[in-house]
Amino acid sequence: MTHEELLKDIDDQEFAYDTLATALRAVVELHRTWDETKYGYDYCKACEKNGLGYRNYPCPTIQVIEKVLK
């Protein structure tokens, strides 16, 4: 499934609250912080694992989720 197809599928569904909460929680768990105090920074485990090199937490994914939830 392409990214666009997934977004369309999400838009076309009527999800129950618990389904959405479970999905959102999975994303947040995936993009959790990895405390690297010996190097002096925290980073996102998912972004680092995928080679994105994002060294600051919160990563862009978490920043978007926090913005939407406010």
PDB file of N, CA, C and O in Angstrom:
ATOM      1  N   MET A   1       0.850  -1.174   0.000  1.00  0.00           N
ATOM      2  CA  MET A   1       0.000   0.000   0.000  1.00  0.00           C
ATOM      3  C   MET A   1       0.896   1.237   0.000  1.00  0.00           C
ATOM      4  O   MET A   1       1.842   1.323   0.783  1.00  0.00           O
ATOM      5  N   THR A   2       0.602   2.177  -0.863  1.00  0.00           N
ATOM      6  CA  THR A   2       1.375   3.410  -0.898  1.00  0.00           C
ATOM      7  C   THR A   2       0.961   4.328   0.250  1.00  0.00           C
ATOM      8  O   THR A   2      -0.068   4.120   0.895  1.00  0.00           O
ATOM      9  N   HIS A   3       1.776   5.333   0.486  1.00  0.00           N
ATOM     10  CA  HIS A   3       1.471   6.310   1.533  1.00  0.00           C
ATOM     11  C   HIS A   3       0.132   6.998   1.244  1.00  0.00           C
ATOM     12  O   HIS A   3      -0.695   7.175   2.138  1.00  0.00           O
ATOM     13  N   GLU A   4      -0.059   7.377  -0.006  1.00  0.00           N
ATOM     14  CA  GLU A   4      -1.301   8.052  -0.398  1.00  0.00           C
ATOM     15  C   GLU A   4      -2.510   7.139  -0.217  1.00  0.00           C
ATOM     16  O   GLU A   4      -3.565   7.582   0.235  1.00  0.00           O
ATOM     17  N   GLU A   5      -2.354   5.873  -0.569  1.00  0.00           N
ATOM     18  CA  GLU A   5      -3.454   4.914  -0.398  1.00  0.00           C
ATOM     19  C   GLU A   5      -3.794   4.728   1.075  1.00  0.00           C
ATOM     20  O   GLU A   5      -4.965   4.625   1.440  1.00  0.00           O
ATOM     21  N   LEU A   6      -2.764   4.687   1.919  1.00  0.00           N
ATOM     22  CA  LEU A   6      -2.997   4.548   3.350  1.00  0.00           C
ATOM     23  C   LEU A   6      -3.734   5.759   3.903  1.00  0.00           C
ATOM     24  O   LEU A   6      -4.669   5.611   4.690  1.00  0.00           O
ATOM     25  N   LEU A   7      -3.324   6.951   3.499  1.00  0.00           N
ATOM     26  CA  LEU A   7      -4.023   8.160   3.958  1.00  0.00           C
ATOM     27  C   LEU A   7      -5.477   8.161   3.504  1.00  0.00           C
ATOM     28  O   LEU A   7      -6.363   8.524   4.278  1.00  0.00           O
ATOM     29  N   LYS A   8      -5.733   7.764   2.269  1.00  0.00           N
ATOM     30  CA  LYS A   8      -7.104   7.698   1.766  1.00  0.00           C
ATOM     31  C   LYS A   8      -7.918   6.675   2.555  1.00  0.00           C
ATOM     32  O   LYS A   8      -9.072   6.924   2.902  1.00  0.00           O
ATOM     33  N   ASP A   9      -7.311   5.530   2.833  1.00  0.00           N
ATOM     34  CA  ASP A   9      -7.984   4.500   3.612  1.00  0.00           C
ATOM     35  C   ASP A   9      -8.336   5.015   5.003  1.00  0.00           C
ATOM     36  O   ASP A   9      -9.423   4.745   5.514  1.00  0.00           O
ATOM     37  N   ILE A  10      -7.420   5.753   5.610  1.00  0.00           N
ATOM     38  CA  ILE A  10      -7.687   6.337   6.929  1.00  0.00           C
ATOM     39  C   ILE A  10      -8.837   7.340   6.839  1.00  0.00           C
ATOM     40  O   ILE A  10      -9.730   7.338   7.686  1.00  0.00           O
ATOM     41  N   ASP A  11      -8.815   8.197   5.814  1.00  0.00           N
ATOM     42  CA  ASP A  11      -9.862   9.204   5.648  1.00  0.00           C
ATOM     43  C   ASP A  11     -11.228   8.578   5.389  1.00  0.00           C
ATOM     44  O   ASP A  11     -12.253   9.139   5.775  1.00  0.00           O
ATOM     45  N   ASP A  12     -11.242   7.422   4.740  1.00  0.00           N
ATOM     46  CA  ASP A  12     -12.499   6.776   4.372  1.00  0.00           C
ATOM     47  C   ASP A  12     -13.116   5.959   5.502  1.00  0.00           C
ATOM     48  O   ASP A  12     -14.267   5.536   5.398  1.00  0.00           O
ATOM     49  N   GLN A  13     -12.386   5.739   6.550  1.00  0.00           N
ATOM     50  CA  GLN A  13     -12.860   4.892   7.643  1.00  0.00           C
ATOM     51  C   GLN A  13     -13.545   5.706   8.724  1.00  0.00           C
ATOM     52  O   GLN A  13     -13.282   6.895   8.907  1.00  0.00           O
ATOM     53  N   GLU A  14     -14.424   5.031   9.427  1.00  0.00           N
ATOM     54  CA  GLU A  14     -15.000   5.595  10.643  1.00  0.00           C
ATOM     55  C   GLU A  14     -14.439   4.768  11.790  1.00  0.00           C
ATOM     56  O   GLU A  14     -14.963   3.711  12.139  1.00  0.00           O
ATOM     57  N   PHE A  15     -13.358   5.283  12.364  1.00  0.00           N
ATOM     58  CA  PHE A  15     -12.662   4.546  13.405  1.00  0.00           C
ATOM     59  C   PHE A  15     -13.294   4.788  14.764  1.00  0.00           C
ATOM     60  O   PHE A  15     -13.810   5.865  15.059  1.00  0.00           O
ATOM     61  N   ALA A  16     -13.234   3.766  15.562  1.00  0.00           N
ATOM     62  CA  ALA A  16     -13.604   3.911  16.961  1.00  0.00           C
ATOM     63  C   ALA A  16     -12.449   4.609  17.669  1.00  0.00           C
ATOM     64  O   ALA A  16     -11.297   4.513  17.245  1.00  0.00           O
ATOM     65  N   TYR A  17     -12.764   5.302  18.736  1.00  0.00           N
ATOM     66  CA  TYR A  17     -11.743   6.036  19.483  1.00  0.00           C
ATOM     67  C   TYR A  17     -10.594   5.125  19.899  1.00  0.00           C
ATOM     68  O   TYR A  17      -9.431   5.510  19.780  1.00  0.00           O
ATOM     69  N   ASP A  18     -10.899   3.927  20.383  1.00  0.00           N
ATOM     70  CA  ASP A  18      -9.840   3.050  20.865  1.00  0.00           C
ATOM     71  C   ASP A  18      -8.912   2.599  19.742  1.00  0.00           C
ATOM     72  O   ASP A  18      -7.730   2.356  19.987  1.00  0.00           O
ATOM     73  N   THR A  19      -9.420   2.481  18.519  1.00  0.00           N
ATOM     74  CA  THR A  19      -8.582   2.118  17.380  1.00  0.00           C
ATOM     75  C   THR A  19      -7.606   3.239  17.066  1.00  0.00           C
ATOM     76  O   THR A  19      -6.422   2.992  16.834  1.00  0.00           O
ATOM     77  N   LEU A  20      -8.098   4.464  17.059  1.00  0.00           N
ATOM     78  CA  LEU A  20      -7.226   5.615  16.809  1.00  0.00           C
ATOM     79  C   LEU A  20      -6.197   5.785  17.911  1.00  0.00           C
ATOM     80  O   LEU A  20      -5.028   6.059  17.639  1.00  0.00           O
ATOM     81  N   ALA A  21      -6.623   5.625  19.142  1.00  0.00           N
ATOM     82  CA  ALA A  21      -5.705   5.769  20.265  1.00  0.00           C
ATOM     83  C   ALA A  21      -4.617   4.701  20.210  1.00  0.00           C
ATOM     84  O   ALA A  21      -3.457   4.982  20.509  1.00  0.00           O
ATOM     85  N   THR A  22      -4.979   3.495  19.836  1.00  0.00           N
ATOM     86  CA  THR A  22      -4.008   2.409  19.726  1.00  0.00           C
ATOM     87  C   THR A  22      -2.992   2.702  18.630  1.00  0.00           C
ATOM     88  O   THR A  22      -1.794   2.492  18.820  1.00  0.00           O
ATOM     89  N   ALA A  23      -3.458   3.180  17.495  1.00  0.00           N
ATOM     90  CA  ALA A  23      -2.563   3.497  16.384  1.00  0.00           C
ATOM     91  C   ALA A  23      -1.624   4.653  16.749  1.00  0.00           C
ATOM     92  O   ALA A  23      -0.422   4.586  16.491  1.00  0.00           O
ATOM     93  N   LEU A  24      -2.169   5.693  17.341  1.00  0.00           N
ATOM     94  CA  LEU A  24      -1.358   6.840  17.731  1.00  0.00           C
ATOM     95  C   LEU A  24      -0.332   6.449  18.789  1.00  0.00           C
ATOM     96  O   LEU A  24       0.820   6.881  18.747  1.00  0.00           O
ATOM     97  N   ARG A  25      -0.763   5.639  19.722  1.00  0.00           N
ATOM     98  CA  ARG A  25       0.139   5.170  20.766  1.00  0.00           C
ATOM     99  C   ARG A  25       1.297   4.357  20.173  1.00  0.00           C
ATOM    100  O   ARG A  25       2.432   4.468  20.638  1.00  0.00           O
ATOM    101  N   ALA A  26       1.018   3.548  19.155  1.00  0.00           N
ATOM    102  CA  ALA A  26       2.062   2.755  18.504  1.00  0.00           C
ATOM    103  C   ALA A  26       3.104   3.653  17.842  1.00  0.00           C
ATOM    104  O   ALA A  26       4.301   3.369  17.898  1.00  0.00           O
ATOM    105  N   VAL A  27       2.646   4.732  17.218  1.00  0.00           N
ATOM    106  CA  VAL A  27       3.572   5.675  16.587  1.00  0.00           C
ATOM    107  C   VAL A  27       4.432   6.358  17.640  1.00  0.00           C
ATOM    108  O   VAL A  27       5.643   6.493  17.464  1.00  0.00           O
ATOM    109  N   VAL A  28       3.818   6.783  18.721  1.00  0.00           N
ATOM    110  CA  VAL A  28       4.561   7.455  19.789  1.00  0.00           C
ATOM    111  C   VAL A  28       5.571   6.490  20.421  1.00  0.00           C
ATOM    112  O   VAL A  28       6.693   6.891  20.731  1.00  0.00           O
ATOM    113  N   GLU A  29       5.188   5.237  20.613  1.00  0.00           N
ATOM    114  CA  GLU A  29       6.117   4.246  21.163  1.00  0.00           C
ATOM    115  C   GLU A  29       7.287   4.018  20.219  1.00  0.00           C
ATOM    116  O   GLU A  29       8.421   3.858  20.672  1.00  0.00           O
ATOM    117  N   LEU A  30       7.036   4.001  18.935  1.00  0.00           N
ATOM    118  CA  LEU A  30       8.090   3.807  17.945  1.00  0.00           C
ATOM    119  C   LEU A  30       9.073   4.974  17.949  1.00  0.00           C
ATOM    120  O   LEU A  30      10.279   4.772  17.805  1.00  0.00           O
ATOM    121  N   HIS A  31       8.570   6.170  18.109  1.00  0.00           N
ATOM    122  CA  HIS A  31       9.398   7.383  18.085  1.00  0.00           C
ATOM    123  C   HIS A  31       9.705   7.855  19.505  1.00  0.00           C
ATOM    124  O   HIS A  31       9.509   9.022  19.845  1.00  0.00           O
ATOM    125  N   ARG A  32      10.181   6.941  20.310  1.00  0.00           N
ATOM    126  CA  ARG A  32      10.500   7.276  21.705  1.00  0.00           C
ATOM    127  C   ARG A  32      11.928   7.807  21.799  1.00  0.00           C
ATOM    128  O   ARG A  32      12.759   7.589  20.918  1.00  0.00           O
ATOM    129  N   THR A  33      12.173   8.496  22.877  1.00  0.00           N
ATOM    130  CA  THR A  33      13.490   9.083  23.093  1.00  0.00           C
ATOM    131  C   THR A  33      14.486   8.030  23.549  1.00  0.00           C
ATOM    132  O   THR A  33      14.138   7.072  24.239  1.00  0.00           O
ATOM    133  N   TRP A  34      15.697   8.228  23.156  1.00  0.00           N
ATOM    134  CA  TRP A  34      16.816   7.403  23.595  1.00  0.00           C
ATOM    135  C   TRP A  34      17.758   8.339  24.319  1.00  0.00           C
ATOM    136  O   TRP A  34      18.381   9.200  23.697  1.00  0.00           O
ATOM    137  N   ASP A  35      17.866   8.185  25.598  1.00  0.00           N
ATOM    138  CA  ASP A  35      18.672   9.091  26.424  1.00  0.00           C
ATOM    139  C   ASP A  35      20.148   8.750  26.282  1.00  0.00           C
ATOM    140  O   ASP A  35      20.597   7.691  26.719  1.00  0.00           O
ATOM    141  N   GLU A  36      20.878   9.634  25.683  1.00  0.00           N
ATOM    142  CA  GLU A  36      22.324   9.462  25.517  1.00  0.00           C
ATOM    143  C   GLU A  36      23.043  10.551  26.302  1.00  0.00           C
ATOM    144  O   GLU A  36      23.689  11.424  25.723  1.00  0.00           O
ATOM    145  N   THR A  37      22.927  10.490  27.617  1.00  0.00           N
ATOM    146  CA  THR A  37      23.507  11.544  28.430  1.00  0.00           C
ATOM    147  C   THR A  37      25.032  11.589  28.311  1.00  0.00           C
ATOM    148  O   THR A  37      25.628  12.649  28.499  1.00  0.00           O
ATOM    149  N   LYS A  38      25.663  10.478  28.007  1.00  0.00           N
ATOM    150  CA  LYS A  38      27.129  10.532  27.904  1.00  0.00           C
ATOM    151  C   LYS A  38      27.577  11.339  26.688  1.00  0.00           C
ATOM    152  O   LYS A  38      28.703  11.837  26.654  1.00  0.00           O
ATOM    153  N   TYR A  39      26.693  11.471  25.677  1.00  0.00           N
ATOM    154  CA  TYR A  39      27.015  12.302  24.514  1.00  0.00           C
ATOM    155  C   TYR A  39      26.383  13.689  24.608  1.00  0.00           C
ATOM    156  O   TYR A  39      26.700  14.578  23.817  1.00  0.00           O
ATOM    157  N   GLY A  40      25.483  13.869  25.583  1.00  0.00           N
ATOM    158  CA  GLY A  40      24.904  15.175  25.815  1.00  0.00           C
ATOM    159  C   GLY A  40      23.659  15.492  25.010  1.00  0.00           C
ATOM    160  O   GLY A  40      23.316  16.665  24.858  1.00  0.00           O
ATOM    161  N   TYR A  41      22.976  14.492  24.494  1.00  0.00           N
ATOM    162  CA  TYR A  41      21.731  14.742  23.765  1.00  0.00           C
ATOM    163  C   TYR A  41      20.815  13.539  23.842  1.00  0.00           C
ATOM    164  O   TYR A  41      21.258  12.419  24.099  1.00  0.00           O
ATOM    165  N   ASP A  42      19.537  13.779  23.619  1.00  0.00           N
ATOM    166  CA  ASP A  42      18.539  12.725  23.476  1.00  0.00           C
ATOM    167  C   ASP A  42      18.183  12.654  22.005  1.00  0.00           C
ATOM    168  O   ASP A  42      18.203  13.671  21.310  1.00  0.00           O
ATOM    169  N   TYR A  43      17.859  11.477  21.527  1.00  0.00           N
ATOM    170  CA  TYR A  43      17.439  11.369  20.135  1.00  0.00           C
ATOM    171  C   TYR A  43      16.332  10.342  19.974  1.00  0.00           C
ATOM    172  O   TYR A  43      16.098   9.513  20.853  1.00  0.00           O
ATOM    173  N   CYS A  44      15.663  10.413  18.847  1.00  0.00           N
ATOM    174  CA  CYS A  44      14.559   9.519  18.532  1.00  0.00           C
ATOM    175  C   CYS A  44      15.115   8.194  18.028  1.00  0.00           C
ATOM    176  O   CYS A  44      15.880   8.159  17.064  1.00  0.00           O
ATOM    177  N   LYS A  45      14.728   7.107  18.685  1.00  0.00           N
ATOM    178  CA  LYS A  45      15.242   5.787  18.297  1.00  0.00           C
ATOM    179  C   LYS A  45      14.811   5.405  16.884  1.00  0.00           C
ATOM    180  O   LYS A  45      15.608   4.844  16.133  1.00  0.00           O
ATOM    181  N   ALA A  46      13.575   5.694  16.511  1.00  0.00           N
ATOM    182  CA  ALA A  46      13.084   5.317  15.177  1.00  0.00           C
ATOM    183  C   ALA A  46      13.799   6.093  14.084  1.00  0.00           C
ATOM    184  O   ALA A  46      14.201   5.514  13.075  1.00  0.00           O
ATOM    185  N   CYS A  47      13.960   7.381  14.271  1.00  0.00           N
ATOM    186  CA  CYS A  47      14.634   8.193  13.259  1.00  0.00           C
ATOM    187  C   CYS A  47      16.107   7.806  13.146  1.00  0.00           C
ATOM    188  O   CYS A  47      16.651   7.750  12.043  1.00  0.00           O
ATOM    189  N   GLU A  48      16.746   7.541  14.270  1.00  0.00           N
ATOM    190  CA  GLU A  48      18.158   7.144  14.245  1.00  0.00           C
ATOM    191  C   GLU A  48      18.322   5.771  13.591  1.00  0.00           C
ATOM    192  O   GLU A  48      19.241   5.562  12.799  1.00  0.00           O
ATOM    193  N   LYS A  49      17.438   4.849  13.922  1.00  0.00           N
ATOM    194  CA  LYS A  49      17.500   3.493  13.360  1.00  0.00           C
ATOM    195  C   LYS A  49      17.323   3.516  11.848  1.00  0.00           C
ATOM    196  O   LYS A  49      17.933   2.720  11.134  1.00  0.00           O
ATOM    197  N   ASN A  50      16.499   4.419  11.369  1.00  0.00           N
ATOM    198  CA  ASN A  50      16.239   4.517   9.935  1.00  0.00           C
ATOM    199  C   ASN A  50      17.256   5.387   9.212  1.00  0.00           C
ATOM    200  O   ASN A  50      17.110   5.661   8.021  1.00  0.00           O
ATOM    201  N   GLY A  51      18.276   5.815   9.925  1.00  0.00           N
ATOM    202  CA  GLY A  51      19.346   6.565   9.301  1.00  0.00           C
ATOM    203  C   GLY A  51      19.019   8.014   9.000  1.00  0.00           C
ATOM    204  O   GLY A  51      19.694   8.655   8.194  1.00  0.00           O
ATOM    205  N   LEU A  52      17.984   8.533   9.647  1.00  0.00           N
ATOM    206  CA  LEU A  52      17.615   9.925   9.405  1.00  0.00           C
ATOM    207  C   LEU A  52      18.536  10.886  10.141  1.00  0.00           C
ATOM    208  O   LEU A  52      18.610  12.071   9.817  1.00  0.00           O
ATOM    209  N   GLY A  53      19.226  10.363  11.121  1.00  0.00           N
ATOM    210  CA  GLY A  53      20.199  11.178  11.835  1.00  0.00           C
ATOM    211  C   GLY A  53      19.596  12.309  12.632  1.00  0.00           C
ATOM    212  O   GLY A  53      20.282  13.290  12.920  1.00  0.00           O
ATOM    213  N   TYR A  54      18.330  12.200  12.998  1.00  0.00           N
ATOM    214  CA  TYR A  54      17.703  13.269  13.756  1.00  0.00           C
ATOM    215  C   TYR A  54      18.161  13.176  15.204  1.00  0.00           C
ATOM    216  O   TYR A  54      17.786  12.241  15.912  1.00  0.00           O
ATOM    217  N   ARG A  55      18.955  14.121  15.647  1.00  0.00           N
ATOM    218  CA  ARG A  55      19.607  14.043  16.948  1.00  0.00           C
ATOM    219  C   ARG A  55      18.844  14.700  18.087  1.00  0.00           C
ATOM    220  O   ARG A  55      19.185  14.482  19.250  1.00  0.00           O
ATOM    221  N   ASN A  56      17.856  15.471  17.800  1.00  0.00           N
ATOM    222  CA  ASN A  56      17.134  16.162  18.866  1.00  0.00           C
ATOM    223  C   ASN A  56      15.769  15.528  19.069  1.00  0.00           C
ATOM    224  O   ASN A  56      15.061  15.201  18.116  1.00  0.00           O
ATOM    225  N   TYR A  57      15.426  15.366  20.328  1.00  0.00           N
ATOM    226  CA  TYR A  57      14.103  14.875  20.663  1.00  0.00           C
ATOM    227  C   TYR A  57      13.347  16.017  21.309  1.00  0.00           C
ATOM    228  O   TYR A  57      13.889  16.677  22.196  1.00  0.00           O
ATOM    229  N   PRO A  58      12.120  16.276  20.901  1.00  0.00           N
ATOM    230  CA  PRO A  58      11.273  15.437  20.071  1.00  0.00           C
ATOM    231  C   PRO A  58      11.586  15.572  18.579  1.00  0.00           C
ATOM    232  O   PRO A  58      11.936  16.646  18.090  1.00  0.00           O
ATOM    233  N   CYS A  59      11.449  14.460  17.885  1.00  0.00           N
ATOM    234  CA  CYS A  59      11.669  14.433  16.439  1.00  0.00           C
ATOM    235  C   CYS A  59      10.466  15.078  15.733  1.00  0.00           C
ATOM    236  O   CYS A  59       9.463  15.373  16.383  1.00  0.00           O
ATOM    237  N   PRO A  60      10.549  15.298  14.431  1.00  0.00           N
ATOM    238  CA  PRO A  60       9.433  15.920  13.713  1.00  0.00           C
ATOM    239  C   PRO A  60       8.110  15.159  13.851  1.00  0.00           C
ATOM    240  O   PRO A  60       7.050  15.783  13.900  1.00  0.00           O
ATOM    241  N   THR A  61       8.152  13.842  13.914  1.00  0.00           N
ATOM    242  CA  THR A  61       6.918  13.055  14.069  1.00  0.00           C
ATOM    243  C   THR A  61       6.238  13.382  15.388  1.00  0.00           C
ATOM    244  O   THR A  61       5.034  13.636  15.422  1.00  0.00           O
ATOM    245  N   ILE A  62       6.985  13.378  16.452  1.00  0.00           N
ATOM    246  CA  ILE A  62       6.427  13.677  17.773  1.00  0.00           C
ATOM    247  C   ILE A  62       5.991  15.137  17.853  1.00  0.00           C
ATOM    248  O   ILE A  62       4.979  15.443  18.484  1.00  0.00           O
ATOM    249  N   GLN A  63       6.731  16.031  17.231  1.00  0.00           N
ATOM    250  CA  GLN A  63       6.348  17.443  17.224  1.00  0.00           C
ATOM    251  C   GLN A  63       4.981  17.638  16.573  1.00  0.00           C
ATOM    252  O   GLN A  63       4.174  18.428  17.061  1.00  0.00           O
ATOM    253  N   VAL A  64       4.718  16.937  15.494  1.00  0.00           N
ATOM    254  CA  VAL A  64       3.423  17.053  14.808  1.00  0.00           C
ATOM    255  C   VAL A  64       2.316  16.506  15.702  1.00  0.00           C
ATOM    256  O   VAL A  64       1.256  17.120  15.820  1.00  0.00           O
ATOM    257  N   ILE A  65       2.549  15.370  16.324  1.00  0.00           N
ATOM    258  CA  ILE A  65       1.532  14.777  17.211  1.00  0.00           C
ATOM    259  C   ILE A  65       1.241  15.720  18.363  1.00  0.00           C
ATOM    260  O   ILE A  65       0.079  15.941  18.702  1.00  0.00           O
ATOM    261  N   GLU A  66       2.285  16.282  18.972  1.00  0.00           N
ATOM    262  CA  GLU A  66       2.071  17.224  20.087  1.00  0.00           C
ATOM    263  C   GLU A  66       1.281  18.438  19.612  1.00  0.00           C
ATOM    264  O   GLU A  66       0.399  18.912  20.328  1.00  0.00           O
ATOM    265  N   LYS A  67       1.576  18.940  18.439  1.00  0.00           N
ATOM    266  CA  LYS A  67       0.865  20.122  17.912  1.00  0.00           C
ATOM    267  C   LYS A  67      -0.613  19.825  17.697  1.00  0.00           C
ATOM    268  O   LYS A  67      -1.471  20.636  18.048  1.00  0.00           O
ATOM    269  N   VAL A  68      -0.909  18.672  17.125  1.00  0.00           N
ATOM    270  CA  VAL A  68      -2.306  18.305  16.850  1.00  0.00           C
ATOM    271  C   VAL A  68      -3.088  18.082  18.132  1.00  0.00           C
ATOM    272  O   VAL A  68      -4.275  18.402  18.198  1.00  0.00           O
ATOM    273  N   LEU A  69      -2.440  17.541  19.145  1.00  0.00           N
ATOM    274  CA  LEU A  69      -3.131  17.233  20.404  1.00  0.00           C
ATOM    275  C   LEU A  69      -3.368  18.468  21.277  1.00  0.00           C
ATOM    276  O   LEU A  69      -4.155  18.408  22.223  1.00  0.00           O
ATOM    277  N   LYS A  70      -2.705  19.576  20.977  1.00  0.00           N
ATOM    278  CA  LYS A  70      -2.889  20.794  21.780  1.00  0.00           C
ATOM    279  C   LYS A  70      -4.139  21.511  21.408  1.00  0.00           C
ATOM    280  O   LYS A  70      -4.448  22.554  21.984  1.00  0.00           O
TER     281      LYS A  70
END
